[in-house]
């Protein structure tokens, strides 16, 4: 009888320890699991220069340099598995837990910030109108009435363009003739250059390097299409992801304050942006 009790007691202790380990493993959040597995899976849209692009088979750009700077400080022993995902699949894929975090330029808006967790701003995303430099028929934003204008499907820039079109109509203007949606902005730029489009709605930070790379081909209108907006990186808005989002957001803030961000902006954009350092401002749209 005594021997049986001892066996039962030992079994109970072992089961208790196993249960405790199971609970501990189960309670580990995403950041703790990443540290334990020494791998983080990042989603990027690698066709959004100068934020991200492909060179010699590798993803390079402003976001990549900033991400590597942060991870070298915060998670030095963790390997990055970076996926190239079309923008239309970025946020749905994050929702479906196909990757841990999004490091690509995502414009914050009311709909997105209500559902996802954004880092502090990485750059300004205020939307401008790109046109052919030689096109004298577009000198003001009102001249977009009757024109064909493009942007990327599912993007914040498309949303700004659609809202601007409604504002045109509300002021008694005919409005934009057609808004074309593209998988990537590169396709829209090609159609604009070949006169299949009259304009492209895109963030000004992307357009500066494009205009410099193709001198005399494109130009922008000085008035912006919408209010000041910002790009951020994105995580899931849940308890499991909270510490990982904080790690990246803190890293962005530190890079903003210590000059790293401005140095990388100068490298990739050719100019610097004054963006809030502490947290993402509440979006107007």
N, C-alpha and C positions, 0 to 999 in steps of 0.2 A: 504493500500500500504506500509506504513512504517513498519507494523508488518511483512508483507511478506518479505521485504528486510532484516529485522533482522533475520528472520528464515533462509533465504537463506545464509546470512553471517555466522550464527552459524553453519549451515550445512557445509559450505566451510571450516571453521576452523577445525571442527571435522574430515572432510575428509583429510584435510592437515596433521593433527596430526597423523591420522591412516596411511596415506601414508608415513609420516616420520618414524614412528615406523617400517613399513614394510621394508623400505629401509635400516634402521639400522640393523634389524634382518637379512636381506638378505646379508648385507655387512660384517657381522661378519665372521671372518675366522675360520678355524678348531680349533685352540687353544682356541679362545674365546667361541666357541660352547662347547668344552670340559669342560671349566671352568663353563659355565652356567649349563650344564647337570650333572656336577660332575662325569663323567664317561669317561674313555678312553679305546678303544678297541685295544688290542695289539695282533699281530700274532707272534707265536713262533713255531719252529720245535723242539719239546720236546724230541727228540731222537738223541741228538748230544752232548753227555757228553764229557767234563765236562762243556760245555757252557750251555746246558739244558738237563735235564732228568726228569723222573717221579719217585718220591719217596713217597710211602704211598698216592698215588692219587694226589699229588701236584707237580707242575713244580718247580724244583730247579736247581741251577747252578750258574755259574759265571755271565752270562748275567742277570739273575733274581736278584741277589744281587746288581749288579751295577745299574740296572734299578730302583730298590726300593730305593737305596741310592739317586739317582737323583730326583725321583718323590717326596720323602719325603721333599726334599729341595725346589723343584720348583713348585710342585702341591700337597701340603699336604692334601687338602680337596677333591681330586679326587680319585674315586674308579677305580681300574684296572680290566678290563675284559680281561683275557688272554686266547687266543685260541690256541690249539695245531693243527698245520696245517702241512701236508706233505710238504717237501721243494719244491717239484715241483709246489705246488699251492701258495707258499708264494708271489712271485713277481706278478704273474697274479692276485692274489686276491687283492693285494695292488692297482694295476692298476684299478681294478673293484670297488674300494672303499668298499670292504667287511670289512675292518678294518682301523684304523686310522694310524697305524705305525707298523713297523716290528722291534721287538727286538729279533734277533737271529743272529748267526754268518754268515754274507753274505760276501763272498769274492768280493772285488771290481775288476772290469775289465773295459775295454774301452766301451764295449757294455752297461753294466749296468750303469756306471756313466754318460753316455750320455742321459739316459732315467729317472734315479731315482736320488734322493738327498740323499747322504751319510753323516753320521756324521763323526766326527774325528775318527781315528782308535780306536778300543777297544782291539785289539790283533793282533799278526802277524799270517798270514795264509799261509806262504811259504810251498810249497808242498814237501813232502818226500815220499820215497818208503818203505812201510811196507812189510816185508817178514817173512817167518818162520825162526826162529833162527837157526834151524838145517839144513836149505837148503844151501848147499855149492856151488850150481850151480849159485847162484847170488851173486857176490862180487863187481860188478861195474854196473853202469846204462846200459852199452852196453849189459850186459848179459840179459837184458829184451827182446832182439830179440828172437823170437820164443816162448815166454812165454805168458801165459794168465794172464792179469792184470785187476783189477776191480776198480770202483769208483762209486760215487753216481750220478745218472741221473740228469742232469741239473745243476750240481755243477761247481764252479770255478776249483775245483781239477780235474774234468773230462776234462775240457778244457785244463789245463796244461798238462795232460797225453796225450791227442790227439796231441797237438803241439809237445811234446817231441817225439812221435812216428813218426811224419813227419820229424823231425830233424834226427832221426835214419836212416830213408830211404834216406834222402838227403845225408847222409855220406856213402851211399853204403851198409848199414846194412839191413838185412831182415825185420826188424821192429817187432813190437809186433804181436803175432799170433792172439790174440783176445782181444778186450777191452769189458769187461762185465759191464753193467750198472745196478745199484741196487737202490731200493727205499730208503733204509737206509744203512749207513755204517756198522751197526751191522750185517746185512746179509752178507756183503762182508767179514768182519772179520771171521765169522763162516765158510764161504767157504774156506778162506785162511787156517784156522786151520785144516780143513778137506781135504786139498790138492785138492780142486776143483779150486783153484786159485793159482798163483805163487806170486802174489803181489797185494797190494792195494795202490792207490795214495790218500793220505790224508794229511791234514795240520799237521806239526810237533807238533803244540801246542796241538792237540787232541791225538797224538800218545804217548807222554810221559806218561800220566796217564794210558793209556791202557797197555803199556809195563810193567809199575810198578805193575798194578793190576794182570797181568798174566805173572809172571816172568819165563823166560826161554822159553816161547812160541814164542814170536815175537821179532824182532829187526828191525832197520832201517839202510839204507845206509847213509853214511855221506854226499855225494854230494846230493844236492837238485835237484828235477826234473825241477824246473823253477826258475824265478827271485823272489826276495823278494816281497811279497804281504801282504795285510792287510785285516782284517775283519772290517766291520762297521755295524751300524744299518741303516735302510732305511725308507725314507718317499717319498711321491710323489713330483715330481719336478714341482710344480705349486705355484702360489701366495697364494692359499688357505692354503697350507701346510707349507709355508716358515717359519712362526714363530714357529711352533711346531718342525720342524727339527732343527731350531736354538736352541731352548730350550734344546733338547736332546744333540746336539753337544756341546753346551756350558757346559752342565753337565758332559759330557765325558771328555772334556778338563780340567775342574776343578778337577775332580777325578784323572786324570793323574798327574796333577801338585801337588796336596796336599798329594799324597801317597796312597789314597784309592784304586786306580786301582791296584797298585803293591801288596797291602795287599790282595786283593781279588784274584789276580793271584797266589800268594803264597798259598792261601787257596785251590784253586780249581785245579791248575796245578802242584804245587810243585816247581815252578820256576817263575821268573818274566821276562817280555819282555820289551825291549826298543822300544816303538812305538812313532811316532810323536804326539805331543800334540795339535797342532793348527788346522790342517785340513788334510783331506785325500790326500795323495800324488797322483800325476797323475800316473795311472797304466801303466805298460809296455805292458801288453797283452790286 
